[in-house]
């Protein structure tokens, strides 16, 4: 799977929606999200994608990019734990998945690979329960 998004463009450029500068008293998360929305999407790393998708920012642009990473490594990690990017992807609303059958098909492949990784993993290296729960709940939907 490859996305046709011009990776030199930022989320702001792609969406044509400028959110402005953070207020002086903005939290770290708000500052980070506003900065990342201005960053070319091809420069976004795993942690950047995790943050933006965790805030449900531009899923139609960013989920396909995250899925490219997850197809290579279902346990790709940002700063929290192995699989935290997958957890952010799974956190997108059902309405997103209903309207995006291509990414949904790719996510199904990622979840199958995730299951295979779990079955082959050392039993002492179990992913966090919230990730396992998110996978289970997504599959049940």
DSSP file (Angstrom, degrees, kcal/mol; ACC not computed):
  #  RESIDUE AA STRUCTURE BP1 BP2  ACC     N-H-->O    O-->H-N    N-H-->O    O-->H-N    TCO  KAPPA ALPHA  PHI   PSI    X-CA   Y-CA   Z-CA
    1    1 A X              0   0    0      0, 0.0     2,-0.4     0, 0.0    70,-0.1   0.000 360.0 360.0 360.0 132.7    0.0    0.0    0.0
    2    2 A X        -     0   0    0     66,-0.0     2,-0.3     0, 0.0    63,-0.1  -0.994 360.0-132.5-133.4 145.0    1.2    3.5   -0.8
    3    3 A X        -     0   0    0     -2,-0.4    58,-0.0     2,-0.1     0, 0.0  -0.687   7.3-140.4 -95.8 149.5   -0.6    6.7   -0.3
    4    4 A X        +     0   0    0     -2,-0.3     2,-0.1     2,-0.1    -1,-0.1   0.337  59.3 129.1 -90.6   7.9   -0.8    9.3   -3.0
    5    5 A X        -     0   0    0     56,-0.1     2,-0.9     1,-0.1    -2,-0.1  -0.408  68.7-117.3 -64.4 133.8   -0.3   12.2   -0.5
    6    6 A X    >   -     0   0    0      1,-0.2     3,-1.8    -2,-0.1    35,-0.3  -0.649  24.8-157.0 -72.1 108.8    2.4   14.6   -1.5
    7    7 A X  T 3  S+     0   0    0     -2,-0.9    35,-2.5     1,-0.3    36,-0.3   0.536  85.4  68.2 -72.2  -6.3    4.7   14.1    1.5
    8    8 A X  T 3  S+     0   0    0     33,-0.2    -1,-0.3    32,-0.1     2,-0.3   0.607  89.9  80.8 -83.8 -12.3    6.3   17.5    1.0
    9    9 A X  S <  S-     0   0    0     -3,-1.8    32,-2.7    31,-0.1    33,-0.3  -0.651  76.3-130.2 -96.5 150.8    3.1   19.1    2.1
   10   10 A X  B  >  -A   40   0A   0     30,-0.3     4,-2.8    -2,-0.3     5,-0.2  -0.429  29.4-104.8 -89.4 168.5    1.9   19.6    5.7
   11   11 A X  H  > S+     0   0    0     28,-0.6     4,-3.0    25,-0.4     5,-0.3   0.915 124.3  54.3 -58.2 -42.7   -1.5   18.7    7.1
   12   12 A X  H  >>S+     0   0    0     25,-2.5     4,-1.7     1,-0.2     5,-1.1   0.914 110.6  45.4 -58.7 -42.7   -2.3   22.4    7.1
   13   13 A X  H  45S+     0   0    0     24,-0.3    -2,-0.2     2,-0.2    -1,-0.2   0.923 115.0  46.9 -66.3 -43.9   -1.5   22.6    3.4
   14   14 A X  H  <5S+     0   0    0     -4,-2.8    -2,-0.2     1,-0.2    -1,-0.2   0.923 120.9  36.5 -65.7 -44.9   -3.4   19.4    2.5
   15   15 A X  H  <5S-     0   0    0     -4,-3.0    -1,-0.2    -5,-0.2    -2,-0.2   0.697  98.2-135.4 -82.0 -18.9   -6.5   20.4    4.4
   16   16 A X  T  <5 +     0   0    0     -4,-1.7     2,-0.5    -5,-0.3    -3,-0.2   0.837  65.8 123.5  66.6  31.7   -6.2   24.1    3.6
   17   17 A X      < -     0   0    0     -5,-1.1     2,-0.5    -6,-0.3    -1,-0.2  -0.950  46.6-161.4-132.8 110.9   -7.0   24.8    7.2
   18   18 A X        -     0   0    0     -2,-0.5    20,-0.0     1,-0.1    -5,-0.0  -0.802   5.8-170.0 -94.8 127.1   -4.7   27.0    9.3
   19   19 A X        -     0   0    0     -2,-0.5    -1,-0.1     1,-0.2    15,-0.1   0.530  35.7-137.2 -93.9  -7.2   -5.1   26.6   13.1
   20   20 A X        -     0   0    0     14,-0.1    -1,-0.2     2,-0.0     2,-0.2  -0.222  36.4 -37.5  84.6-174.6   -2.8   29.5   14.0
   21   21 A X        -     0   0    0      1,-0.1     2,-0.1    -2,-0.0     3,-0.1  -0.534  65.7-101.4 -86.0 152.1   -0.2   29.9   16.6
   22   22 A X        -     0   0    0     -2,-0.2    -1,-0.1     9,-0.1    -2,-0.0  -0.448  41.1-107.0 -70.0 145.7   -0.5   28.5   20.1
   23   23 A X    >   -     0   0    0     -2,-0.1     3,-2.1     1,-0.1    -1,-0.1  -0.289  34.1-103.7 -65.3 161.1   -1.6   30.9   22.8
   24   24 A X  T 3  S+     0   0    0      1,-0.3    -1,-0.1    -3,-0.1    -2,-0.1   0.808 122.4  46.8 -57.1 -31.9    1.1   31.9   25.3
   25   25 A X  T 3  S+     0   0    0      2,-0.0    -1,-0.3     0, 0.0    -2,-0.1   0.157  83.9 140.1 -98.4  19.3   -0.3   29.6   27.9
   26   26 A X    <   -     0   0    0     -3,-2.1    -4,-0.0     1,-0.1     2,-0.0  -0.269  52.4-116.1 -65.1 147.1   -0.7   26.6   25.6
   27   27 A X     >  -     0   0    0      1,-0.1     4,-2.5     4,-0.0     5,-0.2  -0.265  29.2-102.9 -73.6 167.5    0.1   23.1   26.9
   28   28 A X  H  > S+     0   0    0      1,-0.2     4,-2.7     2,-0.2     5,-0.2   0.912 122.8  52.7 -56.0 -43.7    2.9   21.0   25.5
   29   29 A X  H  > S+     0   0    0      2,-0.2     4,-2.8     1,-0.2     5,-0.2   0.921 109.4  47.0 -63.0 -45.0    0.3   18.9   23.6
   30   30 A X  H  > S+     0   0    0      2,-0.2     4,-2.4     1,-0.2     5,-0.2   0.934 113.8  47.9 -63.8 -45.2   -1.3   21.9   22.0
   31   31 A X  H  X S+     0   0    0     -4,-2.5     4,-2.2     1,-0.2    -2,-0.2   0.929 113.6  48.3 -59.4 -44.5    2.0   23.4   21.0
   32   32 A X  H  X S+     0   0    0     -4,-2.7     4,-3.0    -5,-0.2     5,-0.2   0.928 111.0  49.1 -64.0 -46.8    3.2   20.1   19.6
   33   33 A X  H  X S+     0   0    0     -4,-2.8     4,-2.1     1,-0.2    -1,-0.2   0.928 111.8  49.0 -60.1 -45.5    0.0   19.5   17.6
   34   34 A X  H  X S+     0   0    0     -4,-2.4     4,-0.5    -5,-0.2    -1,-0.2   0.888 113.9  46.5 -63.9 -37.8    0.1   22.9   16.1
   35   35 A X  H >< S+     0   0    0     -4,-2.2     3,-1.3    -5,-0.2     4,-0.4   0.933 112.0  50.0 -66.7 -46.6    3.8   22.5   15.1
   36   36 A X  H >< S+     0   0    0     -4,-3.0     3,-1.0     1,-0.3   -25,-0.4   0.820 101.8  61.5 -65.9 -30.4    3.2   19.0   13.7
   37   37 A X  H 3< S+     0   0    0     -4,-2.1   -25,-2.5     1,-0.2   -24,-0.3   0.749 106.8  47.8 -64.7 -21.5    0.3   20.2   11.6
   38   38 A X  T << S+     0   0    0     -3,-1.3     2,-0.3    -4,-0.5    -1,-0.2   0.477  93.1  97.1 -95.9  -5.1    2.8   22.6    9.8
   39   39 A X  S <  S-     0   0    0     -3,-1.0   -28,-0.6    -4,-0.4   -27,-0.1  -0.665  89.3-100.9 -87.4 136.4    5.5   19.9    9.3
   40   40 A X  B >   -A   10   0A   0     -2,-0.3     3,-2.3   -30,-0.2     4,-0.4  -0.335  31.5-128.2 -53.5 133.9    5.7   18.1    5.9
   41   41 A X  G >  S+     0   0    0    -32,-2.7     3,-1.1   -35,-0.3    -1,-0.2   0.781 106.6  64.2 -61.9 -26.5    3.9   14.8    6.4
   42   42 A X  G 3  S+     0   0    0    -35,-2.5    -1,-0.3   -33,-0.3   -34,-0.1   0.653 100.8  52.7 -69.8 -13.6    6.9   12.9    5.0
   43   43 A X  G <  S+     0   0    0     -3,-2.3     2,-0.3   -36,-0.3    -1,-0.2   0.454  82.6 112.0 -98.2  -3.4    9.0   14.2    7.9
   44   44 A X    <   -     0   0    0     -3,-1.1     2,-0.1    -4,-0.4    -3,-0.0  -0.555  53.8-155.2 -75.5 130.6    6.6   12.9   10.6
   45   45 A X     >  -     0   0    0     -2,-0.3     4,-2.6     1,-0.0     5,-0.2  -0.291  35.8 -86.2 -93.3-177.1    8.0   10.1   12.7
   46   46 A X  H  > S+     0   0    0      1,-0.2     4,-2.6     2,-0.2    32,-0.2   0.919 128.5  48.0 -57.7 -47.2    6.2    7.4   14.6
   47   47 A X  H  > S+     0   0    0     30,-0.2     4,-2.5     2,-0.2    -1,-0.2   0.891 110.8  51.9 -64.0 -38.8    5.8    9.6   17.7
   48   48 A X  H  > S+     0   0    0      2,-0.2     4,-2.6     1,-0.2     5,-0.2   0.932 111.6  46.0 -62.8 -45.9    4.5   12.5   15.7
   49   49 A X  H  X S+     0   0    0     -4,-2.6     4,-2.9     1,-0.2     5,-0.3   0.904 111.6  53.0 -62.7 -41.3    1.9   10.2   14.0
   50   50 A X  H  X S+     0   0    0     -4,-2.6     4,-2.1    -5,-0.2    -2,-0.2   0.929 111.3  45.9 -60.2 -45.5    0.9    8.8   17.4
   51   51 A X  H  X S+     0   0    0     -4,-2.5     4,-1.1     2,-0.2    -2,-0.2   0.959 116.0  44.1 -62.7 -51.9    0.4   12.2   18.9
   52   52 A X  H ><>S+     0   0    0     -4,-2.6     5,-2.8     1,-0.2     3,-0.6   0.925 117.4  44.0 -63.1 -45.7   -1.6   13.6   16.0
   53   53 A X  H ><5S+     0   0    0     -4,-2.9     3,-1.4     1,-0.2    -1,-0.2   0.834 106.9  60.8 -70.2 -30.3   -3.8   10.5   15.6
   54   54 A X  H 3<5S+     0   0    0     -4,-2.1    -1,-0.2    -5,-0.3    -2,-0.2   0.792 109.6  43.0 -63.1 -26.4   -4.2   10.3   19.3
   55   55 A X  T <<5S-     0   0    0     -4,-1.1    -1,-0.3    -3,-0.6    -2,-0.2   0.301 117.8-117.9 -97.6   6.2   -5.9   13.7   19.0
   56   56 A X  T < 5 +     0   0    0     -3,-1.4     2,-0.6     1,-0.2     3,-0.3   0.863  55.2 164.8  57.9  39.9   -7.8   12.6   15.9
   57   57 A X      < -     0   0    0     -5,-2.8    -1,-0.2     1,-0.2     5,-0.2  -0.788  64.5 -23.9 -89.1 123.8   -6.0   15.2   13.7
   58   58 A X  S >> S+     0   0    0     -2,-0.6     4,-2.9     1,-0.1     3,-1.1   0.835  70.3 172.2  49.0  51.2   -6.3   14.6   10.0
   59   59 A X  H 3> S+     0   0    0     -3,-0.3     4,-2.4     1,-0.3     5,-0.5   0.852  74.2  60.0 -60.9 -32.6   -7.0   10.8   10.0
   60   60 A X  H 34 S+     0   0    0      1,-0.2    -1,-0.3     2,-0.2     4,-0.2   0.805 116.5  34.3 -66.2 -24.9   -7.7   10.7    6.3
   61   61 A X  H <> S+     0   0    0     -3,-1.1     4,-0.6     2,-0.1    -2,-0.2   0.854 127.2  35.8 -89.1 -43.4   -4.2   12.0    5.7
   62   62 A X  H  X S+     0   0    0     -4,-2.9     4,-2.7    -5,-0.2     5,-0.2   0.779 101.4  67.8 -92.4 -29.0   -2.3   10.4    8.5
   63   63 A X  H  X S+     0   0    0     -4,-2.4     4,-2.8    -5,-0.3     5,-0.2   0.940 101.2  50.6 -59.8 -46.0   -3.9    6.9    9.0
   64   64 A X  H  > S+     0   0    0     -5,-0.5     4,-1.5    -4,-0.2    -1,-0.2   0.893 111.9  48.5 -58.9 -36.4   -2.5    5.7    5.6
   65   65 A X  H  X S+     0   0    0     -4,-0.6     4,-1.4     2,-0.2    -1,-0.2   0.920 112.1  48.3 -67.2 -42.8    0.9    6.9    6.5
   66   66 A X  H  X S+     0   0    0     -4,-2.7     4,-2.6     1,-0.2    -2,-0.2   0.889 108.0  55.4 -63.7 -38.6    0.7    5.2    9.9
   67   67 A X  H  X S+     0   0    0     -4,-2.8     4,-2.5     1,-0.2    -1,-0.2   0.845 100.9  58.4 -65.4 -32.8   -0.4    2.0    8.3
   68   68 A X  H  X S+     0   0    0     -4,-1.5     4,-0.9    -5,-0.2    -1,-0.2   0.926 110.7  43.2 -59.2 -43.3    2.6    2.0    6.0
   69   69 A X  H >X S+     0   0    0     -4,-1.4     4,-2.1     1,-0.2     3,-0.7   0.935 114.7  49.5 -65.5 -46.9    4.7    2.0    9.2
   70   70 A X  H 3< S+     0   0    0     -4,-2.6    -2,-0.2     1,-0.3    -1,-0.2   0.786 101.6  61.4 -68.7 -28.3    2.5   -0.6   10.9
   71   71 A X  H 3< S+     0   0    0     -4,-2.5    -1,-0.3     1,-0.2     3,-0.2   0.842 112.0  40.5 -65.1 -30.9    2.6   -3.0    7.9
   72   72 A X  H << S+     0   0    0     -4,-0.9     2,-0.3    -3,-0.7    -2,-0.2   0.843 138.6   9.0 -80.7 -37.2    6.3   -3.2    8.4
   73   73 A X    ><  -     0   0    0     -4,-2.1     3,-2.1    -5,-0.1    -1,-0.3  -0.777  59.1-168.2-149.7  96.1    6.2   -3.3   12.2
   74   74 A X  T 3  S+     0   0    0      1,-0.3    12,-0.3    -2,-0.3    -4,-0.1   0.720  93.7  52.4 -60.3 -19.6    2.8   -3.8   13.9
   75   75 A X  T 3  S+     0   0    0     -5,-0.1     8,-0.9    10,-0.1    -1,-0.3   0.088  75.8 155.2-103.3  23.1    4.5   -2.9   17.2
   76   76 A X    <   -     0   0    0     -3,-2.1     9,-1.3     6,-0.2     7,-0.7  -0.243  32.4-145.8 -51.1 135.2    6.1    0.4   16.0
   77   77 A X  B     -B   82   0B   0      5,-0.2   -30,-0.2     6,-0.2     5,-0.2  -0.890  24.9-174.2-118.8 137.1    6.6    2.5   19.1
   78   78 A X        -     0   0    0      3,-0.5   -31,-0.1    -2,-0.4    -1,-0.1   0.341  69.2 -55.5 -86.4-131.2    6.5    6.2   19.8
   79   79 A X  S    S+     0   0    0    -32,-0.1     3,-0.1   -33,-0.1    -2,-0.0   0.480 127.5  53.4 -94.9  -2.3    7.6    7.3   23.2
   80   80 A X  S    S-     0   0    0      1,-0.3     2,-0.3   -33,-0.0    -1,-0.1   0.924 110.8 -40.7 -99.1 -61.5    5.2    5.1   25.3
   81   81 A X    >   -     0   0    0     -5,-0.1     3,-2.2    47,-0.0    -3,-0.5  -0.986  69.1 -68.8-164.0 159.7    5.4    1.4   24.5
   82   82 A X  B 3  S+B   77   0B   0     -2,-0.3    46,-0.3     1,-0.3    -6,-0.2  -0.398 122.2  23.7 -57.7 126.7    5.6   -1.0   21.6
   83   83 A X  T 3> S+     0   0    0     -8,-0.9     4,-2.1    -7,-0.7    -1,-0.3   0.453  80.1 125.2  96.7   2.3    2.4   -0.8   19.7
   84   84 A X  H <> S+     0   0    0     -3,-2.2     4,-1.7    -9,-0.3    -7,-0.2   0.823  74.4  53.4 -67.3 -28.2    1.4    2.7   20.8
   85   85 A X  H  > S+     0   0    0     -9,-1.3     4,-2.2    -4,-0.2    -1,-0.2   0.927 107.7  50.7 -67.7 -43.4    1.1    3.8   17.2
   86   86 A X  H  > S+     0   0    0    -10,-0.5     4,-2.8   -12,-0.3    -2,-0.2   0.907 107.3  54.5 -58.5 -41.9   -1.3    1.0   16.5
   87   87 A X  H  X S+     0   0    0     -4,-2.1     4,-1.1     1,-0.2    -1,-0.2   0.900 108.2  48.9 -59.9 -41.3   -3.3    2.0   19.6
   88   88 A X  H  < S+     0   0    0     -4,-1.7    -1,-0.2     2,-0.2    -2,-0.2   0.883 111.4  49.4 -66.7 -38.1   -3.7    5.5   18.2
   89   89 A X  H >< S+     0   0    0     -4,-2.2     3,-1.6     1,-0.2    -2,-0.2   0.930 109.6  51.3 -65.0 -44.7   -4.8    4.2   14.8
   90   90 A X  H 3< S+     0   0    0     -4,-2.8    -1,-0.2     1,-0.3    -2,-0.2   0.739  98.8  69.1 -64.0 -21.9   -7.3    1.9   16.4
   91   91 A X  T 3< S+     0   0    0     -4,-1.1    -1,-0.3    -5,-0.2    -2,-0.2   0.462  71.3 112.1 -78.4  -1.3   -8.7    4.9   18.3
   92   92 A X  S <  S-     0   0    0     -3,-1.6     5,-0.1    -4,-0.1   -38,-0.0  -0.463  80.0 -96.1 -71.0 147.6  -10.1    6.5   15.2
   93   93 A X    >>  -     0   0    0      1,-0.1     4,-1.4    -2,-0.1     3,-1.2  -0.200  25.9-114.6 -66.1 155.2  -13.9    6.6   15.3
   94   94 A X  H 3> S+     0   0    0      1,-0.3     4,-2.6     2,-0.2     5,-0.2   0.830 115.0  64.3 -55.9 -33.8  -16.0    4.0   13.5
   95   95 A X  H 3> S+     0   0    0      1,-0.2     4,-1.2     2,-0.2    -1,-0.3   0.841  99.6  53.2 -62.3 -32.2  -17.3    6.6   11.1
   96   96 A X  H X4 S+     0   0    0     -3,-1.2     3,-0.6     2,-0.2     4,-0.4   0.967 111.5  44.0 -63.7 -51.3  -13.7    7.0    9.8
   97   97 A X  H >< S+     0   0    0     -4,-1.4     3,-1.0     1,-0.2     7,-0.2   0.855 108.7  58.0 -64.6 -35.5  -13.3    3.3    9.1
   98   98 A X  H 3< S+     0   0    0     -4,-2.6    -1,-0.2     1,-0.2     3,-0.2   0.838 111.8  42.0 -62.5 -32.1  -16.8    3.1    7.5
   99   99 A X  T << S+     0   0    0     -4,-1.2    -1,-0.2    -3,-0.6     2,-0.2   0.387 111.5  56.9 -96.3   3.6  -15.8    5.7    5.0
  100  100 A X    <>  +     0   0    0     -3,-1.0     4,-1.9    -4,-0.4    -1,-0.2  -0.620  53.4 165.2-135.9  75.4  -12.3    4.4    4.3
  101  101 A X  H  > S+     0   0    0     -2,-0.2     4,-2.2    -3,-0.2     5,-0.2   0.819  75.1  58.2 -64.9 -31.4  -12.4    0.8    3.1
  102  102 A X  H  > S+     0   0    0      2,-0.2     4,-2.1     1,-0.2    -1,-0.2   0.973 110.0  41.1 -64.0 -54.9   -8.8    0.8    1.8
  103  103 A X  H  > S+     0   0    0      1,-0.2     4,-2.7     2,-0.2    -1,-0.2   0.865 112.7  56.8 -60.5 -34.1   -7.2    1.8    5.1
  104  104 A X  H  X S+     0   0    0     -4,-1.9     4,-1.9     2,-0.2    -1,-0.2   0.914 106.7  48.8 -62.9 -41.6   -9.6   -0.6    6.8
  105  105 A X  H  X S+     0   0    0     -4,-2.2     4,-1.5     2,-0.2    -1,-0.2   0.905 112.1  49.0 -63.7 -40.8   -8.3   -3.5    4.6
  106  106 A X  H  X S+     0   0    0     -4,-2.1     4,-2.3     1,-0.2    -2,-0.2   0.888 108.6  53.4 -65.2 -38.7   -4.7   -2.5    5.4
  107  107 A X  H  X S+     0   0    0     -4,-2.7     4,-2.8     1,-0.2    -1,-0.2   0.878 103.7  56.4 -64.3 -36.5   -5.5   -2.4    9.1
  108  108 A X  H  X S+     0   0    0     -4,-1.9     4,-1.9     2,-0.2    -1,-0.2   0.911 108.1  47.8 -60.4 -41.9   -6.9   -5.9    8.9
  109  109 A X  H  X S+     0   0    0     -4,-1.5     4,-2.4     2,-0.2    -2,-0.2   0.916 111.0  51.5 -63.5 -43.4   -3.5   -7.0    7.5
  110  110 A X  H  X S+     0   0    0     -4,-2.3     4,-2.8     1,-0.2    -2,-0.2   0.921 109.4  49.9 -59.6 -44.4   -1.7   -5.2   10.3
  111  111 A X  H  X S+     0   0    0     -4,-2.8     4,-2.2     2,-0.2    -1,-0.2   0.866 109.4  51.2 -66.1 -35.4   -3.9   -6.8   13.0
  112  112 A X  H  X S+     0   0    0     -4,-1.9     4,-1.9     2,-0.2    -1,-0.2   0.911 112.6  46.1 -64.9 -41.4   -3.2  -10.3   11.5
  113  113 A X  H  X S+     0   0    0     -4,-2.4     4,-2.4     2,-0.2    -2,-0.2   0.882 109.9  54.8 -67.4 -38.0    0.5   -9.5   11.6
  114  114 A X  H  X S+     0   0    0     -4,-2.8     4,-2.4     1,-0.2    -2,-0.2   0.923 107.8  49.5 -59.0 -45.0    0.1   -8.2   15.1
  115  115 A X  H  X S+     0   0    0     -4,-2.2     4,-2.3     1,-0.2    -1,-0.2   0.905 110.2  50.4 -62.2 -41.8   -1.4  -11.5   16.1
  116  116 A X  H  X S+     0   0    0     -4,-1.9     4,-1.5     1,-0.2    -1,-0.2   0.891 109.7  50.7 -64.1 -39.3    1.4  -13.4   14.5
  117  117 A X  H  X S+     0   0    0     -4,-2.4     4,-1.0     1,-0.2    -2,-0.2   0.911 110.2  50.5 -64.1 -41.9    4.0  -11.3   16.4
  118  118 A X  H >< S+     0   0    0     -4,-2.4     3,-0.6     1,-0.2    -2,-0.2   0.914 108.8  50.9 -61.7 -43.2    2.2  -12.0   19.7
  119  119 A X  H 3< S+     0   0    0     -4,-2.3    -1,-0.2     1,-0.2    -2,-0.2   0.814 115.3  42.7 -66.2 -29.7    2.1  -15.7   19.1
  120  120 A X  H 3< S+     0   0    0     -4,-1.5    -1,-0.2    -5,-0.2    -2,-0.2   0.553  96.8 103.5 -91.5  -8.8    5.9  -15.8   18.3
  121  121 A X  S << S-     0   0    0     -4,-1.0     2,-0.2    -3,-0.6     5,-0.1  -0.283  85.0 -93.0 -78.1 158.7    6.8  -13.4   21.2
  122  122 A X    >   -     0   0    0      1,-0.1     3,-2.5     3,-0.1    -1,-0.1  -0.511  35.6-127.3 -62.1 130.2    8.4  -14.3   24.5
  123  123 A X  T 3  S+     0   0    0      1,-0.3     3,-0.4    -2,-0.2    -1,-0.1   0.730 108.7  60.7 -58.1 -21.2    5.5  -14.7   27.0
  124  124 A X  T 3  S+     0   0    0      1,-0.2    -1,-0.3     2,-0.0     2,-0.3   0.569  94.6  65.9 -80.7  -7.8    7.2  -12.2   29.3
  125  125 A X    <   +     0   0    0     -3,-2.5     2,-0.3    -7,-0.1    -1,-0.2  -0.413  67.9 158.1-111.9  55.6    6.9   -9.5   26.7
  126  126 A X        -     0   0    0     -3,-0.4     3,-0.1    -2,-0.3    -3,-0.0  -0.616  43.7-115.2 -80.3 134.2    3.2   -9.1   26.5
  127  127 A X        -     0   0    0     -2,-0.3    -1,-0.1     1,-0.1     5,-0.1  -0.225  50.1 -73.6 -61.9 160.1    2.0   -5.7   25.1
  128  128 A X    >>  -     0   0    0    -46,-0.3     4,-2.0     1,-0.1     3,-0.7  -0.173  41.2-118.3 -56.0 148.0    0.1   -3.5   27.5
  129  129 A X  H 3> S+     0   0    0      1,-0.2     4,-3.0     2,-0.2     5,-0.2   0.842 111.7  60.0 -58.0 -36.8   -3.5   -4.5   28.3
  130  130 A X  H 3> S+     0   0    0      1,-0.2     4,-2.0     2,-0.2    -1,-0.2   0.863 106.7  47.4 -65.3 -32.3   -5.0   -1.4   26.8
  131  131 A X  H <> S+     0   0    0     -3,-0.7     4,-2.4     2,-0.2    -2,-0.2   0.933 112.8  47.9 -69.6 -46.4   -3.5   -2.2   23.4
  132  132 A X  H  X S+     0   0    0     -4,-2.0     4,-2.4     1,-0.2    -2,-0.2   0.903 113.3  49.0 -60.3 -40.5   -4.7   -5.8   23.6
  133  133 A X  H  X S+     0   0    0     -4,-3.0     4,-3.0     2,-0.2     5,-0.2   0.908 109.6  51.4 -64.7 -42.7   -8.2   -4.5   24.6
  134  134 A X  H  X S+     0   0    0     -4,-2.0     4,-2.3    -5,-0.2    -2,-0.2   0.902 111.3  48.0 -62.5 -41.2   -8.2   -2.0   21.7
  135  135 A X  H  X S+     0   0    0     -4,-2.4     4,-2.4     2,-0.2    -2,-0.2   0.948 113.8  47.0 -63.6 -48.2   -7.3   -4.8   19.2
  136  136 A X  H  X S+     0   0    0     -4,-2.4     4,-1.7     1,-0.2    -2,-0.2   0.934 113.5  47.4 -60.0 -47.6  -10.0   -7.1   20.6
  137  137 A X  H  X S+     0   0    0     -4,-3.0     4,-0.9     1,-0.2    -1,-0.2   0.879 111.5  51.5 -63.6 -38.2  -12.7   -4.4   20.6
  138  138 A X  H >< S+     0   0    0     -4,-2.3     3,-0.8    -5,-0.2    -1,-0.2   0.932 109.8  48.8 -65.1 -43.8  -11.8   -3.3   17.1
  139  139 A X  H 3< S+     0   0    0     -4,-2.4    -1,-0.2     1,-0.2    -2,-0.2   0.815 110.0  53.2 -65.1 -29.4  -12.0   -6.8   15.8
  140  140 A X  H 3<        0   0    0     -4,-1.7    -1,-0.2     1,-0.2    -2,-0.2   0.662 360.0 360.0 -79.7 -15.9  -15.4   -7.2   17.5
  141  141 A X    <<        0   0    0     -4,-0.9    -1,-0.2    -3,-0.8    -2,-0.1   0.503 360.0 360.0 -72.6 360.0  -16.9   -4.1   16.0
